[in-house]
Amino acid sequence: MSAIRNVCVYCGSSDGDDARFGDAATFLLMVRNAYAALLVARYTEFLDGTQVDSMVIQPLRLVAPDNSVLVALYTLEKLPGGWRINGCRLAPSTVQAA
């Protein structure tokens, strides 16, 4: 990931992440440790988002180099100025890679 992309990912996270991680480098270290699948995916595709109760969820399909498929489920929150990422969970997908 380029340094510019690192900052963009961090800037897209919620204000709570600012308080928890302090800076973009610490945030990226957490992403590398907990969400490596996001960084190594050979293919990504945003799927249709949805709302569950008061949560807005944006799924992202990830195809790994070994063709395993996961879905990253991003929860979003509306803040002044736009939407921010409030959380992410990785889940297995029922879709098989070609």
C-alpha positions in Angstrom: 0.0 0.0 0.0 1.3 3.4 -0.8 1.8 6.1 1.8 -1.0 8.2 0.2 -3.4 5.2 0.3 -2.5 4.6 3.9 -3.5 8.1 4.8 -6.7 7.9 2.8 -7.8 4.7 4.6 -7.1 6.3 7.9 -8.9 9.5 6.9 -12.0 7.4 5.9 -12.2 5.9 9.4 -14.4 7.3 12.1 -13.4 9.8 14.8 -13.4 7.0 17.3 -10.5 5.4 15.4 -8.6 8.7 15.6 -8.8 8.5 19.4 -7.9 4.7 19.5 -5.0 4.7 17.1 -3.6 8.2 17.3 -2.0 8.3 13.9 -2.1 6.7 10.4 0.9 4.5 11.0 -0.6 2.9 14.1 -3.9 2.4 12.4 -2.2 0.8 9.4 -0.3 -1.6 11.7 -3.6 -2.7 13.2 -5.0 -3.2 9.6 -1.9 -5.3 8.6 -2.3 -7.5 11.7 -6.1 -7.9 11.9 -7.2 -7.5 8.3 -4.3 -8.8 6.1 -6.9 -10.2 3.7 -7.7 -6.6 2.6 -4.1 -6.0 1.7 -3.3 -9.3 -0.2 -6.6 -9.7 -2.2 -6.0 -10.2 -5.9 -9.5 -9.0 -6.7 -12.0 -6.8 -4.9 -15.6 -5.8 -5.7 -18.0 -3.6 -3.8 -21.4 -5.3 -3.5 -24.7 -3.6 -2.9 -24.9 -1.9 0.5 -27.7 -2.3 2.9 -29.2 -0.9 6.1 -29.8 -3.1 9.1 -31.7 -1.3 11.8 -29.7 2.0 12.2 -26.5 0.5 10.7 -25.4 1.1 7.1 -23.3 -1.9 5.8 -21.1 -1.8 2.8 -19.8 -5.3 1.7 -16.6 -5.8 -0.2 -15.9 -9.1 -1.8 -12.2 -10.2 -1.5 -10.6 -12.9 -3.6 -7.3 -14.1 -2.1 -4.3 -15.3 -4.1 -5.3 -18.9 -3.3 -8.8 -18.2 -4.7 -10.5 -18.3 -1.3 -13.3 -15.7 -1.0 -14.1 -13.5 2.0 -16.5 -10.6 2.4 -15.4 -7.5 4.4 -18.5 -6.0 6.0 -17.9 -2.3 6.7 -20.2 -0.5 9.0 -20.6 3.2 8.2 -21.6 6.2 10.1 -22.9 9.6 8.9 -20.9 12.5 10.1 -20.9 16.1 9.1 -19.1 16.1 5.8 -19.9 12.6 4.7 -19.8 8.9 5.6 -16.9 7.4 7.6 -16.0 3.7 8.3 -17.0 2.8 11.8 -15.9 -0.9 11.8 -15.1 -3.9 9.7 -15.7 -7.6 10.0 -14.3 -10.3 7.7 -16.7 -13.2 7.0 -16.6 -16.3 4.8 -18.4 -16.0 1.5 -20.7 -18.5 -0.1 -19.3 -17.5 -3.5 -16.5 -19.5 -5.1 -13.7 -17.9 -7.1 -13.4 -18.9 -10.8 
